[in-house]
Each structure stands twice: as C-alpha cells, then as structure tokens.
C-alpha cells in the first residue's frame, strides 16, 4: 500500500491521547490498532514560567523499555516509520499548567521562548507538531493571551510543515473568553472535550459526556459544537472528544439526583472495566449516553459502541473533522467493544 493510498484511508481524523504515565501500568504504544488511528497526542510535556517546554518524565518518555525500544516516545517514533499515515503530536500542559500558561502567554518575550522551545523539542524528537492544553483561559485577558500565544507559535511552526492543535472544554464560560474564529485560523484542529460535564464535584448526578442536554442549564457536546461553529470555527477543524472512562455517582439510579459520593478511582472507572459486574448496560438515546446502575459504581455514566456510533453520525452531519479519545490505553481490547475502532468505522461508513 503506498503512503498516498494509506492517507486516503482516513477521510476523518480519529485521534487518541496517550498519557506517558501509562508506562507504569505496563501499557505500551505498540498495543494500539493503528488501522483505526491516524493521530496520537502524546501527553503531557511541561511548560515552565520562562516559557521553556520540557518532557515531563525523562524515564517514561525516553528510557523505559517499551516495545523493544527505549521510552514510550521512542516507541511512537518507531511506529511512525511503520505506519506512514500516523501523526504524533506533543500535548503541552494539562492540569498542572493552569498557573504557568497565564504567565507565559501574557508576555511577547515568553511566548516567543515557548514557541522556539516547542519547535526545538518537536524537531529533536521527530514529532509532527504540538497541542496546547491550557486548562483553561478563564478571563477575557487570558483569552486574548491564548490567541497571541497560538499566533506566536505559528511563526515558528509554519502550517505547511507542522500541526498545531488546541484543546478546549465545551463550556460557555471558557469559550466566551476567546476569539474563536481568529484562534481557529492558526489551528489545524480544535479538540473539544465534550465530557466531564458532571462528576463527584457536581451538585447533582448527570451524564458526563451527553451529546444533548436534558435541561436548559446543562452543557453538552452538541451545545459546545454549536458555540464553536456560531463563533466562526469551521466544522472540519473541530474534533469531538469521547471519554474512555465513566463517572460514578453512589446512591442514585440515574441523572438529576444529589449523589452520596463516588465509586472507582477518583470517582471514575476505565471504560474497559464497564459495565460493572452484575449490572446491565443501557443507552439513553435522547441524551446519547450509556449507563450501568448497581454494584460498586452506583450510577455510572459513559460512552459505549452505540453512543459512539451516534456521535460519529452527528460529526458527519455537522461536517466535523472527526473524533478524539481520552485516553487510548483504557479502551476495550475486544474490537467489537472498542470505542476507537467503532468510531473509526462509523466515521468512514457511507
């Protein structure tokens, strides 16, 4: 198969996040099915207050024995040679970056440092580009700085050679701080995290990755997409996020109730551990959400193959660029249950 026909195989992006700490669980990049994946976001690199970009775990990234090579990042570089269609992007930031990004983005000198440092790391590692995961620009001033940051990065990572993506939540209070139309002009894709709408921090239980809201005051994937598109972001630049984990609410049997704590680890279960033993999986077609009730999880809300098919259909109807998944190692090994494989097939079926 020539590389051009291999590229044609993907009309839509089917991207995954791969967090470097998964090395410590015995997960490796070589375990994924690259027939269904054309972009990997390697998470996370750190940003320092002077704008420097660094790998966050030298051992996991570059030294740990992984698929017969050194480091998980080393394994991805190896896989890139084997799968010509595969793009590997370095995700910078994540939850630890909330303090640093506002400092770096507010100064022209530090923005330039960041862009140069990111380019150096991308070139040294043979990566395809970077992904900005600033969680999250929460004032209009930070929104303006976010735009200035992506503009500065584009100077050093020109679009004919490098990918530049950014990850934002489907939450109006964050999105309204940013000139989304202008920001999208610099980006290849905008990854919309259409999950974590509800969790152990919420006042009430709810479907954490619902495509459609059950009431006016709730947020949803479809609402986030509408906010982006009505702000001038082209549909083809939007990737809709799919969680490979469920959120648990104890002592309730469905959405809309005060919960009594949460089961699982930090209130969540990996998708490959769902539905919980002794429970029955159900799908809420109105919200587009799967759930199981009972056992040690109480009400657990997540995505399953049925909801991913519906979300892929929504993507095609809206002309979106595709889907992404957080995070790949939590997917089911069985291809019939795999959300990554299901999403790929549904995006590419006529």
Steps between C-alpha positions, in 0.01 A plus 500: 500500500651835402507781752252704296241223493561446869421864565181477295389224736426778758243751380444606862745537786481228765744622765599363840674637805772284651618614848863418576425377855326196347846348456487425875182291446677284241324670207701564182435687174544173307176362650276735298333425166640754252258387232250717694722786620664773297608741773646452847523778757788412730415646841635702668810713463551770763528874452710705744443862604775622264327338202719189478337176383633176651413132495333434835638153573840429348485132599151426364555711186853399404641215711238245609516173302203534268409286194867405459625861498575762765214711633137538400583798280775290339240231430269752330785626281565138401131441425491815284754341265284190474165677460554782253158651569568542871552851640644539850436831672645615833230618741634775723333592829213311657375550854836615639528790254222725635752719686771509235316563172352835613851626584660381175213611276489853646849598376621532140852392604376191686260406218795510262710290743218247519464476122878459447528244779203300368644500150837380631335211681284410198800499264723305741235231549372477142147600603229642270404797715356611832169516684432776755310375805458811716236410760347760447519867394245631753495878447463715183863610552618136507286437192686776314834362622398150381446640148834686516671176607367292208588782260859506636531121474390507135797721411739223619284204397378594150180325391649342187734294721351464849170431669374740763195398700338620822265337748210691650196401707140509375427764764361843411670680794841400354421525128353851528842633612663411168473640147436152363479592132842664504653230718373230261680669209831403663394148599473175303242369744327604816441201730173548688495313832133402488509318834543563875174697499415324827712325762561459872541882518147560365198600704298227323562185299486525122624350174862609488539482121147567377465610140170674578409678825201384704422853624578859401763560768711195406785494254548236229717398208252634244479835683880528501516428126227759439691760705817438295328501161284805572824680601647428156702182558474283185342162577785313333741641760300363796567159657235375745643340815396153620590390856643151547385511861174519692401724790343345808226630734420288805152467647313614187350312204530766231561866413359796693549387862717607792769235519658341806860488386657312212635151430811395307831683499448876549135450413562326168538157338702427187278410206651149478359437850143589397222406537566401863461132583139405567354811336322544167614755243234741378500782246317830538435585134369848578817615679721260298661343808557149635461399862503210742339505844584297809793308647798707619448789258144612571396697192793497253473717188725441197516440124457159339508382135134605446554857622829534310321401177241773569774754574686406179175549304460841667858587393426410139169692500670813637805465271743465792859384460458184707540364851762474772516273806639546853685277551597214270629243753156487669322372188362145481735246343209325323449678166119471527509693831784735399378860481801605289426228241125569512555874448737441209257264325201728559685810374603318183178313422287647223 
